[in-house]
């Protein structure tokens, strides 16, 4: 804040804003406008002095952001307001010790843009040769903080994973026992959606991990879908300022007004333009970026146009394949000109002086999109192969034992699940440790049952998820694929091992479990009994037996007995080979 007469930030006339620094200027407006201005002057030698000054301003403000904004008080949200010495002001007006989800995402977006800028060959002209190391250090700090904020806003619940979009003001130190505590209501503002969409789109170009790429893509897509579905007023035009969590527009008081910055180019045009640009560059790099200009030819005929669309990853454009096509009334045929580092410099015929010409710029995009991991080639089917049925919330102790002991005994292990038509899916276990990736669908096992020596149903809550039906039919049996597999296993009398909660898939086929002597987790034994199963107790009548074999069906009580159960399975297979 500055006094309008003295231009001093320390004037008493500023009241509570005296000698204060805030997020809006330092974290948002200054870097955003500097980026646009540097882009506008890109490649124009006549503005080299101004470019150097703008460059220094941008770097200074960038260092201020990653130095002072990250909190050291345990909150993942940045500080929003500061005193003159950069100590955080946690008492100011409504801001206090609160954070804004969109502000953190805007910092993630801006710092990624600056990192791209520092990585470009054009920055060599702005940086002395002896400071390249410093430039790389600043770039790396930008990327690190940008990724940290992008991920943490999702992890704390600032991104609505169920409906899409991001929330507004939250407490930096919640007192409700949860990661997220709304300052006022669970509302969403249009401008914060813009900052989130662009942050996650641009983050796609900063990772070498396909998993991270997919994560950023999903966040950008869900936020974009929420924005287009609920913020765009298709009936009356314009953009709604605020909605509640389910997308209903807030149409009371100042929030009903679309004439303010809810209609400004600063947020709306920026979102439309840059989301299109980032999609072409980082999400779907198949088509060229086409820009249109309509300059008036100056008296000397020298036309200079900066065509830098934004601070983008340095190797995203192939300039050897990019060109500008100039057309005009006095031109018999179009002039095709090369593009050098986002700048067109061309001497046009004298007869074009004062005339407006049309310039179409075609920037050739380089495809750096990370491809999904290649599905591993499954070796020829072996008669000593286990099909291990899993889904989310599997028992990780069981998987670890299976991964260790099956190969040691000469058996192959193939993870299997219902893949919903995908090439593969990743699932997280109960302990939220490393996820497992599954490439084989249950239908493949059903079609090739003879290729497996045993089908193993793991414990945890995954069988409850697998037996889910999208549209159950009245008076009809469960039609989920896992239950169809259970029926086929019974028909074929295929060796089947089930541990802990695994029998949840079997109680949906009571004709299979009926009169079968089994053991299972004690908290699902009533389900098994109701389906006709016969629970096996210890001789004392207290507690269920650890393991039991009834024909083709082998069962175990819990994951803690996995190694004992595997010994039973191996012995059974040896005897029945």
C-alpha positions as CSV (number, residue, x, y, z in Angstrom):
1,X,0.0,0.0,0.0
2,X,1.2,3.5,-0.9
3,X,0.1,6.9,0.2
4,X,-1.3,8.4,-3.1
5,X,0.3,11.8,-2.4
6,X,3.7,10.9,-1.1
7,X,4.0,7.4,-2.6
8,X,5.3,6.3,0.7
9,X,4.3,2.9,2.2
10,X,5.1,4.2,5.7
11,X,2.6,7.1,5.8
12,X,0.3,7.3,8.9
13,X,-2.6,8.0,6.4
14,X,-2.5,4.3,5.5
15,X,-3.9,3.3,8.9
16,X,-3.8,-0.5,9.4
17,X,-2.0,-0.9,6.1
18,X,0.9,1.3,7.1
19,X,4.3,-0.5,6.4
20,X,2.5,-3.7,5.5
21,X,3.1,-6.2,2.7
22,X,0.5,-8.6,1.5
23,X,0.0,-11.7,-0.7
24,X,-2.0,-9.9,-3.3
25,X,0.8,-7.6,-4.4
26,X,3.9,-9.7,-3.8
27,X,2.5,-13.2,-4.5
28,X,0.1,-12.4,-7.3
29,X,-0.1,-9.1,-9.1
30,X,3.6,-8.0,-9.3
31,X,4.9,-11.3,-10.7
32,X,1.9,-11.8,-13.0
33,X,2.2,-8.3,-14.6
34,X,5.9,-8.6,-14.8
35,X,5.6,-11.9,-16.7
36,X,3.2,-10.3,-19.2
37,X,5.5,-7.3,-19.7
38,X,8.6,-9.4,-20.2
39,X,6.8,-11.5,-22.7
40,X,5.7,-8.4,-24.6
41,X,9.3,-7.2,-24.9
42,X,10.7,-10.6,-25.6
43,X,13.3,-10.6,-28.4
44,X,13.2,-6.8,-28.9
45,X,16.8,-5.5,-28.7
46,X,15.6,-1.9,-28.4
47,X,14.2,-2.7,-25.0
48,X,17.2,-4.6,-23.6
49,X,17.8,-2.1,-20.8
50,X,14.1,-2.2,-19.7
51,X,14.1,-6.0,-20.0
52,X,17.1,-6.2,-17.6
53,X,15.4,-4.0,-15.1
54,X,12.1,-6.0,-15.3
55,X,14.1,-9.2,-15.0
56,X,15.8,-8.0,-11.8
57,X,12.4,-7.0,-10.4
58,X,11.0,-10.4,-11.1
59,X,13.9,-12.3,-9.6
60,X,13.9,-10.2,-6.5
61,X,10.2,-10.7,-5.9
62,X,10.5,-14.4,-6.7
63,X,13.2,-14.8,-4.0
64,X,11.0,-12.9,-1.6
65,X,8.2,-15.3,-2.2
66,X,10.0,-18.5,-1.6
67,X,12.0,-17.0,1.3
68,X,9.2,-15.4,3.3
69,X,5.9,-16.9,2.3
70,X,6.3,-20.6,3.3
71,X,5.2,-21.0,6.9
72,X,7.5,-22.2,9.7
73,X,4.6,-22.8,12.2
74,X,3.5,-26.3,11.0
75,X,0.8,-25.1,8.6
76,X,1.0,-26.1,4.9
77,X,-0.6,-22.8,4.0
78,X,1.6,-19.8,3.3
79,X,1.6,-16.6,5.3
80,X,-0.8,-14.0,3.8
81,X,0.3,-10.7,5.3
82,X,3.6,-9.3,6.7
83,X,5.1,-6.4,8.6
84,X,7.9,-4.3,7.2
85,X,10.6,-6.7,8.3
86,X,8.8,-9.7,6.7
87,X,7.6,-11.1,10.1
88,X,4.0,-12.5,9.6
89,X,1.1,-10.4,10.6
90,X,-1.5,-12.8,12.1
91,X,-3.8,-10.2,13.5
92,X,-4.8,-8.1,10.5
93,X,-8.5,-7.5,10.0
94,X,-10.3,-10.6,8.6
95,X,-7.1,-12.2,7.4
96,X,-5.6,-13.1,10.8
97,X,-4.2,-16.6,11.0
98,X,-6.0,-17.8,7.9
99,X,-5.2,-19.0,4.5
100,X,-6.8,-18.9,1.0
101,X,-6.5,-22.1,-1.1
102,X,-6.4,-20.1,-4.3
103,X,-3.5,-17.9,-3.1
104,X,-1.3,-20.9,-2.5
105,X,-2.2,-22.3,-5.9
106,X,-1.4,-19.0,-7.6
107,X,2.0,-19.0,-6.0
108,X,2.5,-22.6,-7.3
109,X,1.5,-21.4,-10.8
110,X,3.6,-18.2,-10.8
111,X,6.7,-19.9,-9.5
112,X,6.5,-22.6,-12.1
113,X,6.3,-20.0,-14.8
114,X,9.3,-18.2,-13.4
115,X,11.2,-21.5,-13.3
116,X,10.5,-22.0,-17.0
117,X,11.7,-18.5,-17.7
118,X,15.0,-19.1,-15.8
119,X,15.5,-22.3,-17.8
120,X,15.3,-20.7,-21.2
121,X,18.2,-19.9,-23.4
122,X,16.9,-16.3,-23.5
123,X,17.7,-15.9,-19.9
124,X,21.4,-16.3,-20.7
125,X,21.4,-12.8,-22.1
126,X,19.8,-11.4,-18.9
127,X,22.1,-13.3,-16.5
128,X,25.9,-12.7,-16.4
129,X,27.8,-15.8,-17.3
130,X,29.1,-16.2,-13.8
131,X,25.7,-16.4,-12.2
132,X,24.3,-19.4,-14.0
133,X,24.6,-21.5,-10.8
134,X,22.6,-18.9,-9.0
135,X,19.9,-19.0,-11.7
136,X,19.7,-22.8,-11.4
137,X,19.4,-22.6,-7.6
138,X,16.5,-20.1,-7.9
139,X,14.8,-22.3,-10.5
140,X,15.1,-25.4,-8.4
141,X,13.7,-23.6,-5.3
142,X,10.8,-22.3,-7.4
143,X,9.9,-25.8,-8.6
144,X,10.2,-27.3,-5.2
145,X,7.9,-24.8,-3.5
146,X,5.4,-24.9,-6.4
147,X,5.1,-28.7,-6.2
148,X,4.9,-28.6,-2.4
149,X,2.0,-26.2,-2.5
150,X,0.2,-28.0,-5.3
151,X,0.3,-31.3,-3.5
152,X,-0.4,-30.0,0.0
153,X,-3.5,-28.0,-1.0
154,X,-4.9,-31.4,-2.2
155,X,-3.7,-33.3,0.8
156,X,-5.2,-31.0,3.4
157,X,-8.6,-31.1,1.6
158,X,-8.6,-27.7,0.0
159,X,-9.4,-29.4,-3.3
160,X,-12.9,-31.0,-3.4
161,X,-12.2,-34.4,-4.7
162,X,-15.8,-35.4,-4.7
163,X,-17.5,-32.5,-6.6
164,X,-14.5,-30.7,-8.1
165,X,-13.2,-27.2,-7.5
166,X,-11.3,-25.7,-4.6
167,X,-12.5,-24.1,-1.4
168,X,-11.9,-20.5,-0.3
169,X,-10.8,-19.3,3.2
170,X,-9.6,-21.8,5.8
171,X,-8.0,-21.7,9.2
172,X,-4.2,-22.2,9.0
173,X,-4.4,-24.0,12.4
174,X,-7.7,-25.9,12.6
175,X,-9.3,-26.4,16.0
176,X,-12.0,-28.9,14.9
177,X,-9.7,-31.9,15.0
178,X,-9.5,-32.2,11.1
179,X,-7.0,-31.1,8.5
180,X,-9.5,-28.6,7.1
181,X,-11.6,-25.9,8.9
182,X,-13.6,-23.4,6.9
183,X,-13.3,-19.8,8.1
184,X,-16.9,-19.0,7.2
185,X,-18.6,-21.4,4.8
186,X,-17.7,-24.2,2.4
187,X,-17.9,-21.9,-0.6
188,X,-15.8,-21.7,-3.8
189,X,-14.8,-18.5,-5.7
190,X,-14.4,-18.3,-9.5
191,X,-10.9,-16.7,-9.4
192,X,-9.5,-19.4,-7.2
193,X,-10.7,-22.0,-9.6
194,X,-8.7,-20.2,-12.3
195,X,-5.5,-20.3,-10.2
196,X,-6.0,-24.0,-9.4
197,X,-6.7,-25.0,-13.0
198,X,-3.6,-23.2,-14.3
199,X,-1.4,-24.4,-11.4
200,X,-2.2,-28.1,-12.0
201,X,-2.0,-27.8,-15.8
202,X,1.4,-26.3,-15.7
203,X,2.6,-28.7,-13.0
204,X,2.1,-31.5,-15.6
205,X,5.4,-30.3,-17.3
206,X,7.4,-30.4,-14.1
207,X,7.4,-34.1,-13.4
208,X,9.1,-37.2,-14.8
209,X,6.6,-39.5,-13.1
210,X,3.6,-40.8,-15.0
211,X,1.8,-41.2,-11.7
212,X,2.4,-37.6,-10.7
213,X,1.4,-36.5,-14.2
214,X,-1.9,-38.3,-13.9
215,X,-2.5,-36.8,-10.5
216,X,-2.0,-33.3,-11.8
217,X,-4.1,-34.0,-14.8
218,X,-7.0,-35.3,-12.8
219,X,-6.9,-32.3,-10.5
220,X,-6.9,-29.9,-13.4
221,X,-9.7,-31.8,-15.2
222,X,-12.0,-32.0,-12.1
223,X,-11.5,-28.3,-11.4
224,X,-12.1,-27.4,-15.0
225,X,-15.3,-29.5,-15.1
226,X,-16.6,-27.8,-11.9
227,X,-15.9,-24.4,-13.3
228,X,-17.5,-24.9,-16.6
229,X,-20.5,-26.6,-15.1
230,X,-21.3,-24.2,-12.3
231,X,-19.5,-20.8,-12.7
232,X,-20.5,-20.1,-16.3
233,X,-24.0,-18.6,-16.3
234,X,-25.3,-20.2,-19.5
235,X,-28.7,-18.5,-19.1
236,X,-27.8,-14.9,-18.5
237,X,-24.2,-14.7,-19.5
238,X,-21.1,-13.9,-17.4
239,X,-19.4,-15.7,-14.6
240,X,-20.8,-16.3,-11.2
241,X,-18.5,-15.0,-8.5
242,X,-19.2,-17.6,-5.8
243,X,-20.9,-21.0,-5.4
244,X,-21.5,-23.3,-2.5
245,X,-19.8,-26.7,-2.4
246,X,-22.3,-28.4,-4.8
247,X,-22.1,-25.6,-7.3
248,X,-25.2,-23.6,-6.5
249,X,-24.4,-19.9,-7.3
250,X,-24.5,-17.4,-4.3
251,X,-26.7,-14.7,-5.6
252,X,-27.1,-12.4,-2.6
253,X,-25.4,-9.1,-1.9
254,X,-22.2,-8.3,-3.6
255,X,-21.8,-11.8,-4.9
256,X,-24.6,-11.3,-7.3
257,X,-22.7,-8.6,-9.1
258,X,-20.9,-9.7,-12.3
259,X,-19.7,-6.3,-13.2
260,X,-16.6,-6.2,-11.0
261,X,-13.5,-8.3,-11.3
262,X,-15.7,-11.3,-11.9
263,X,-15.9,-10.1,-15.5
264,X,-12.4,-8.8,-15.8
265,X,-9.9,-10.0,-18.3
266,X,-7.4,-10.4,-15.5
267,X,-9.0,-13.7,-14.4
268,X,-11.5,-14.7,-17.1
269,X,-9.6,-14.0,-20.3
270,X,-6.4,-15.2,-18.6
271,X,-8.0,-18.5,-17.7
272,X,-9.5,-19.1,-21.2
273,X,-6.2,-18.2,-23.0
274,X,-3.7,-19.9,-20.7
275,X,-5.7,-23.1,-20.1
276,X,-5.9,-23.5,-23.9
277,X,-2.2,-22.8,-24.2
278,X,-1.1,-25.2,-21.4
279,X,-3.4,-27.9,-22.7
280,X,-1.7,-27.7,-26.1
281,X,1.7,-27.6,-24.6
282,X,1.6,-30.0,-21.6
283,X,-1.6,-32.0,-21.7
284,X,-2.3,-32.8,-25.4
285,X,0.7,-31.7,-27.4
286,X,-0.5,-32.7,-30.9
287,X,-1.5,-29.5,-32.6
288,X,0.5,-26.3,-33.2
289,X,-0.2,-23.2,-31.3
290,X,-1.7,-20.6,-33.6
291,X,-1.6,-16.9,-32.7
292,X,-3.0,-14.0,-34.8
293,X,-1.7,-10.5,-34.9
294,X,-2.8,-7.4,-36.9
295,X,-0.1,-4.8,-36.8
296,X,0.2,-1.6,-38.8
297,X,3.4,-1.5,-40.9
298,X,5.7,1.4,-39.6
299,X,7.2,4.0,-42.0
300,X,10.5,2.2,-42.3
301,X,8.8,-1.1,-43.1
302,X,10.5,-2.9,-40.2
303,X,8.0,-5.0,-38.4
304,X,8.9,-6.5,-35.0
305,X,6.4,-8.6,-33.2
306,X,6.9,-10.4,-29.9
307,X,5.0,-13.7,-30.0
308,X,6.0,-15.1,-26.6
309,X,2.7,-16.6,-25.4
310,X,3.8,-17.0,-21.7
311,X,6.8,-18.3,-19.8
312,X,6.8,-21.8,-21.1
313,X,9.1,-24.8,-20.8
314,X,12.2,-24.0,-22.9
315,X,12.1,-27.1,-25.2
316,X,8.3,-27.0,-25.7
317,X,8.5,-25.2,-29.1
318,X,10.5,-26.3,-32.1
319,X,11.5,-23.0,-33.8
320,X,13.0,-24.8,-36.8
321,X,9.4,-25.9,-37.7
322,X,7.7,-22.7,-36.6
323,X,6.8,-19.9,-39.0
324,X,4.9,-16.7,-39.5
325,X,2.6,-16.2,-42.5
326,X,2.0,-12.5,-43.4
327,X,-0.9,-11.5,-45.6
328,X,-2.1,-8.0,-46.7
329,X,-4.1,-6.2,-49.4
330,X,-1.0,-5.1,-51.3
331,X,0.8,-8.4,-51.1
332,X,0.4,-10.7,-54.1
333,X,1.2,-13.8,-52.1
334,X,1.8,-14.5,-48.4
335,X,5.2,-13.9,-46.9
336,X,6.5,-16.8,-44.9
337,X,9.0,-15.8,-42.2
338,X,11.0,-17.8,-39.6
339,X,10.6,-17.1,-35.9
340,X,13.6,-16.5,-33.7
341,X,13.1,-17.0,-30.0
342,X,9.5,-15.8,-30.0
343,X,10.2,-12.7,-32.1
344,X,9.4,-11.9,-35.7
345,X,11.7,-9.3,-37.4
346,X,10.9,-8.6,-41.0
347,X,11.5,-5.8,-43.5
348,X,8.3,-5.3,-45.5
349,X,7.8,-3.6,-49.0
350,X,7.5,0.2,-48.9
351,X,4.0,0.1,-50.4
352,X,2.7,-1.5,-47.2
353,X,3.6,1.5,-45.1
354,X,0.7,2.5,-42.9
355,X,-1.3,-0.6,-43.9
356,X,-2.6,-3.2,-41.5
357,X,-1.3,-6.7,-42.2
358,X,-2.4,-10.0,-40.8
359,X,0.2,-12.2,-39.2
360,X,-0.6,-15.8,-38.4
361,X,2.0,-17.4,-36.2
362,X,2.3,-21.2,-36.1
363,X,4.4,-22.5,-33.2
364,X,5.3,-26.1,-33.6
365,X,4.8,-27.9,-30.3
366,X,7.3,-30.6,-29.1
367,X,5.6,-33.6,-27.5
368,X,7.2,-34.2,-24.1
369,X,4.1,-36.0,-22.7
370,X,5.1,-38.9,-20.3
371,X,3.7,-42.1,-21.6
372,X,2.1,-44.7,-19.3
373,X,4.4,-47.5,-18.2
374,X,4.5,-50.3,-20.7
375,X,2.5,-53.2,-19.5
376,X,5.0,-55.9,-18.7
377,X,5.0,-58.9,-20.9
378,X,3.4,-61.7,-19.0
379,X,5.5,-64.9,-19.5
380,X,4.0,-67.9,-21.0
381,X,1.4,-69.4,-18.7
382,X,2.8,-71.6,-16.0
383,X,0.9,-74.4,-14.2
384,X,2.5,-73.0,-11.0
385,X,0.9,-69.6,-11.1
386,X,-1.2,-67.9,-8.4
387,X,-4.0,-65.4,-9.4
388,X,-4.1,-63.0,-6.4
389,X,-7.4,-61.1,-6.3
390,X,-7.1,-57.5,-4.9
391,X,-8.7,-54.1,-4.8
392,X,-8.2,-50.9,-2.6
393,X,-8.0,-51.5,1.1
394,X,-6.2,-54.8,0.8
395,X,-4.2,-56.3,3.7
396,X,-0.6,-55.3,2.9
397,X,0.9,-57.9,5.3
398,X,-0.6,-60.6,3.1
399,X,0.7,-59.1,-0.1
400,X,4.2,-58.7,1.3
401,X,4.3,-62.4,2.3
402,X,2.9,-63.5,-1.0
403,X,5.5,-61.5,-2.9
404,X,8.3,-63.1,-0.8
405,X,7.2,-66.7,-0.4
406,X,5.6,-67.5,-3.7
407,X,8.8,-67.1,-5.8
408,X,10.8,-68.9,-3.1
409,X,8.5,-71.9,-3.6
410,X,8.7,-71.7,-7.4
411,X,5.3,-70.1,-8.0
412,X,4.5,-67.0,-10.1
413,X,2.2,-64.3,-8.7
414,X,-0.2,-62.3,-10.8
415,X,-2.2,-59.5,-9.3
416,X,-5.8,-59.5,-10.5
417,X,-8.7,-57.1,-10.1
418,X,-11.7,-55.6,-11.9
419,X,-10.1,-52.8,-14.1
420,X,-13.2,-51.0,-15.3
421,X,-12.0,-51.2,-18.9
422,X,-8.6,-49.6,-18.1
423,X,-5.2,-51.0,-19.1
424,X,-4.2,-51.0,-15.5
425,X,-5.2,-49.5,-12.1
426,X,-3.3,-48.7,-8.9
427,X,-4.6,-49.7,-5.5
428,X,-3.7,-48.5,-2.0
429,X,-3.7,-50.9,1.0
430,X,-5.0,-50.4,4.5
431,X,-1.7,-49.0,5.7
432,X,-1.4,-46.5,2.8
433,X,2.1,-47.7,1.9
434,X,3.3,-48.1,-1.6
435,X,0.4,-48.7,-4.0
436,X,0.3,-51.9,-6.2
437,X,-0.3,-51.7,-9.9
438,X,-2.6,-54.3,-11.4
439,X,-2.7,-55.2,-15.2
440,X,-4.8,-58.3,-15.3
441,X,-8.6,-58.2,-15.2
442,X,-10.8,-60.8,-13.5
443,X,-12.3,-61.7,-16.8
444,X,-8.8,-62.8,-18.0
445,X,-8.6,-65.3,-15.2
446,X,-12.1,-66.6,-15.8
447,X,-11.2,-67.2,-19.5
448,X,-7.9,-68.8,-18.7
449,X,-8.6,-70.6,-15.4
450,X,-6.5,-73.6,-16.3
451,X,-3.4,-71.4,-16.5
452,X,-3.5,-71.0,-12.7
453,X,-2.7,-73.5,-10.0
454,X,-4.5,-71.4,-7.3
455,X,-6.8,-68.4,-7.0
456,X,-6.1,-66.4,-3.8
457,X,-8.6,-64.0,-2.3
458,X,-6.8,-61.5,0.0
459,X,-8.2,-60.0,3.1
460,X,-9.0,-56.4,4.1
461,X,-12.0,-54.6,2.7
462,X,-11.2,-55.1,-0.9
463,X,-13.7,-58.0,-1.5
464,X,-16.5,-55.7,-0.3
465,X,-15.5,-53.2,-3.0
466,X,-15.2,-55.9,-5.7
467,X,-18.6,-57.3,-5.1
468,X,-20.2,-53.9,-5.8
469,X,-22.9,-53.8,-8.5
470,X,-23.6,-50.6,-10.5
471,X,-27.3,-51.4,-11.1
472,X,-28.6,-54.3,-9.0
473,X,-31.7,-56.1,-10.3
474,X,-34.6,-57.1,-8.2
475,X,-34.7,-60.8,-7.4
476,X,-31.5,-61.3,-9.4
477,X,-28.2,-62.8,-8.1
478,X,-25.1,-60.6,-7.7
479,X,-23.7,-60.1,-11.1
480,X,-20.3,-58.5,-10.2
481,X,-17.4,-60.1,-11.9
482,X,-15.7,-61.3,-8.7
483,X,-18.9,-63.2,-7.7
484,X,-19.1,-64.7,-11.2
485,X,-15.5,-65.9,-10.7
486,X,-16.5,-67.5,-7.4
487,X,-19.3,-69.4,-9.1
488,X,-16.9,-70.6,-11.8
489,X,-14.3,-71.7,-9.2
490,X,-17.0,-73.8,-7.6
491,X,-18.1,-75.3,-10.9
492,X,-14.5,-76.2,-11.9
493,X,-13.6,-77.2,-8.3
494,X,-10.5,-75.0,-8.7
495,X,-8.1,-74.8,-5.8
496,X,-9.0,-71.6,-4.1
497,X,-7.5,-69.9,-1.0
498,X,-9.4,-67.3,1.0
499,X,-8.1,-65.4,4.0
500,X,-9.7,-63.1,6.6
501,X,-12.5,-61.0,5.0
502,X,-12.1,-62.7,1.6
503,X,-15.3,-64.7,2.1
504,X,-17.2,-61.5,1.6
505,X,-17.1,-62.3,-2.1
506,X,-18.5,-65.8,-1.5
507,X,-21.5,-64.9,0.7
508,X,-22.9,-63.2,-2.5
509,X,-23.1,-66.7,-4.0
510,X,-24.8,-68.7,-1.2
511,X,-25.1,-71.8,-3.4
512,X,-21.3,-72.0,-3.3
513,X,-20.7,-71.4,0.4
514,X,-23.7,-73.5,1.6
515,X,-22.5,-76.4,3.8
516,X,-18.9,-75.5,3.3
517,X,-16.8,-75.8,6.4
518,X,-14.7,-72.6,6.7
519,X,-12.9,-70.2,8.9
520,X,-12.8,-66.4,8.5
521,X,-12.5,-63.1,10.3
522,X,-14.7,-63.2,13.3
523,X,-16.5,-60.0,12.4
524,X,-17.9,-61.5,9.1
525,X,-18.7,-64.9,10.5
526,X,-22.4,-64.0,10.8
527,X,-22.5,-63.1,7.1
528,X,-20.9,-66.5,6.3
529,X,-23.4,-68.4,8.6
530,X,-26.4,-66.5,7.1
531,X,-25.2,-67.6,3.6
532,X,-25.1,-71.2,4.7
533,X,-21.4,-71.6,5.6
534,X,-20.4,-73.8,8.5
535,X,-17.9,-72.0,10.8
536,X,-15.1,-74.2,12.3
537,X,-14.3,-73.5,15.9
538,X,-11.3,-74.6,18.0
539,X,-11.8,-77.9,20.0
540,X,-12.4,-75.9,23.1
541,X,-15.4,-74.2,21.4
542,X,-13.7,-70.8,21.9
543,X,-12.4,-68.9,18.9
544,X,-12.2,-69.9,15.2
545,X,-9.6,-72.3,13.8
546,X,-6.6,-70.7,12.1
547,X,-7.0,-72.6,8.9
548,X,-9.3,-75.2,7.4
549,X,-9.6,-77.2,4.2
550,X,-12.9,-78.4,2.7
551,X,-12.3,-79.9,-0.7
552,X,-11.1,-77.3,-3.2
553,X,-11.7,-74.4,-0.7
554,X,-8.9,-73.5,1.7
555,X,-9.6,-70.8,4.3
556,X,-7.7,-68.9,7.0
557,X,-8.9,-66.7,9.8
558,X,-6.8,-63.5,9.5
559,X,-3.8,-61.8,7.9
560,X,-1.6,-62.5,10.9
561,X,-1.8,-66.2,9.9
562,X,-0.7,-65.7,6.3
563,X,2.6,-67.6,6.6
564,X,0.9,-70.6,8.4
565,X,-1.8,-70.5,5.7
566,X,0.8,-70.5,2.9
567,X,2.4,-73.6,4.4
568,X,-1.0,-75.3,4.3
569,X,-1.6,-74.2,0.7
570,X,1.9,-75.4,-0.5
571,X,1.4,-78.8,1.2
572,X,-2.1,-79.1,-0.3
573,X,-0.8,-78.4,-3.8
574,X,2.1,-80.8,-3.4
575,X,-0.4,-83.6,-2.4
576,X,-2.9,-82.8,-5.2
577,X,-0.5,-82.1,-8.0
